[in-house]
Amino acid sequence: MHDVAPAAVEAMVDRFSGALRGSGGSLDVWLPRADGVVHVTPVGMAEHPGVAFDVDRLRQGAWVAEVVYRPLETELLRRARARGLPTLDGGGMAVGQAAESLRLITGLEPDTDRMHAHFDQLVTEG
């Protein structure tokens, strides 16, 4: 795990009982060794354009998952796809977050297939 705030890394590693490891502050050392990256910063959102890390540092075959869903096609994903890396956009996270919120607030089981289909329709029309 990497964050520009070392205390945030330490808290997350502690929270997950050592199942995660911190980058030690140097992302460039770890990127070539990673099987994949889950990007969870606001960088890449419509209001925060850019790329959080250099996709070219990832090894061939690594994957990139994005939680940003506005826009779905971020610069990070474009660069990863241009290198032929498998990618996952933030749409699934957006729908999953909405479904879990509905479940927690109402106690009802949401129809996630329907929610995904509706989300895909909205994105296509959008």
C-alpha positions as CSV (number, residue, x, y, z in Angstrom):
1,M,0.0,0.0,0.0
2,H,1.2,3.5,-0.8
3,D,0.1,6.9,0.4
4,V,1.9,10.2,0.5
5,A,1.0,10.3,4.2
6,P,3.0,7.6,6.0
7,A,0.6,7.6,9.0
8,A,-2.3,6.7,6.7
9,V,-0.3,3.7,5.4
10,E,0.5,2.6,9.0
11,A,-3.1,2.9,10.1
12,M,-4.4,0.8,7.1
13,V,-1.7,-1.9,7.6
14,D,-2.6,-2.1,11.3
15,R,-6.4,-2.2,10.4
16,F,-5.9,-5.2,8.2
17,S,-3.7,-7.1,10.7
18,G,-0.6,-7.1,8.5
19,A,-2.3,-8.5,5.4
20,L,-1.1,-5.4,3.7
21,R,2.4,-4.0,3.4
22,G,3.4,-0.4,3.1
23,S,5.5,0.8,0.2
24,G,8.0,2.5,2.5
25,G,7.4,5.7,0.8
26,S,8.7,4.8,-2.6
27,L,6.1,3.8,-5.1
28,D,8.5,3.6,-8.0
29,V,10.3,0.6,-6.3
30,W,7.1,-1.4,-6.0
31,L,5.3,-0.7,-9.3
32,P,7.5,-3.0,-11.4
33,R,6.9,-5.8,-8.9
34,A,3.1,-5.4,-8.5
35,D,0.6,-7.9,-10.0
36,G,-1.9,-5.0,-10.1
37,V,-2.9,-1.6,-8.7
38,V,-6.2,-0.5,-7.2
39,H,-6.2,3.3,-7.6
40,V,-8.2,5.0,-4.9
41,T,-7.3,8.7,-5.0
42,P,-9.4,11.5,-6.5
43,V,-6.7,12.0,-9.2
44,G,-8.4,11.4,-12.5
45,M,-11.8,12.7,-11.5
46,A,-13.3,15.4,-13.7
47,E,-12.4,18.0,-11.1
48,H,-8.9,16.5,-10.5
49,P,-7.5,15.5,-13.9
50,G,-4.2,13.7,-14.2
51,V,-2.6,10.4,-13.4
52,A,-1.5,9.3,-9.9
53,F,1.4,7.2,-11.0
54,D,3.4,6.3,-14.1
55,V,1.7,3.4,-15.8
56,D,4.8,2.6,-17.7
57,R,6.5,1.5,-14.5
58,L,4.1,-1.5,-14.2
59,R,5.3,-4.8,-15.5
60,Q,3.6,-6.3,-18.6
61,G,0.6,-8.3,-17.5
62,A,-0.1,-6.2,-14.4
63,W,-3.7,-5.0,-14.0
64,V,-5.2,-1.7,-13.1
65,A,-8.5,-1.2,-11.2
66,E,-9.9,2.3,-10.8
67,V,-12.5,3.6,-8.3
68,V,-13.1,6.9,-10.2
69,Y,-16.4,6.7,-12.0
70,R,-16.7,10.3,-13.3
71,P,-15.4,10.0,-15.9
72,L,-15.4,6.2,-16.3
73,E,-12.6,6.4,-18.9
74,T,-9.8,8.1,-16.9
75,E,-6.4,8.9,-18.2
76,L,-5.0,6.2,-16.0
77,L,-7.2,3.6,-17.7
78,R,-6.4,5.0,-21.2
79,R,-2.7,4.7,-20.5
80,A,-3.0,1.2,-19.0
81,R,-5.2,0.0,-22.0
82,A,-2.7,1.5,-24.4
83,R,-0.1,-0.8,-22.9
84,G,-2.4,-3.8,-23.2
85,L,-2.9,-4.1,-19.4
86,P,-6.2,-5.5,-18.1
87,T,-8.3,-2.8,-16.6
88,L,-11.5,-2.3,-14.5
89,D,-13.3,1.0,-14.4
90,G,-15.0,2.6,-11.4
91,G,-18.5,1.7,-12.5
92,G,-18.7,-1.5,-10.5
93,M,-17.5,0.4,-7.4
94,A,-20.2,3.1,-7.9
95,V,-23.0,0.5,-8.2
96,G,-21.7,-1.6,-5.4
97,Q,-21.4,1.4,-3.1
98,A,-25.0,2.4,-4.0
99,A,-26.3,-1.2,-3.4
100,E,-24.6,-1.5,0.0
101,S,-26.0,1.9,1.0
102,L,-29.5,0.8,0.1
103,R,-29.0,-2.4,2.0
104,L,-27.8,-0.7,5.1
105,I,-30.4,2.1,5.1
106,T,-33.5,0.1,4.2
107,G,-32.6,-3.4,5.2
108,L,-33.8,-4.6,1.7
109,E,-31.8,-6.6,-0.7
110,P,-31.1,-4.5,-3.8
111,D,-31.3,-6.0,-7.3
112,T,-27.7,-5.4,-8.2
113,D,-28.1,-6.9,-11.7
114,R,-30.8,-4.3,-12.4
115,M,-28.7,-1.5,-10.9
116,H,-25.7,-2.4,-13.1
117,A,-27.9,-2.5,-16.2
118,H,-29.4,0.9,-15.3
119,F,-26.0,2.3,-14.6
120,D,-24.7,1.0,-18.0
121,Q,-27.7,2.5,-19.7
122,L,-27.1,5.9,-18.1
123,V,-23.5,5.9,-19.0
124,T,-24.2,4.9,-22.6
125,E,-26.8,7.7,-22.9
126,G,-24.7,10.2,-21.0
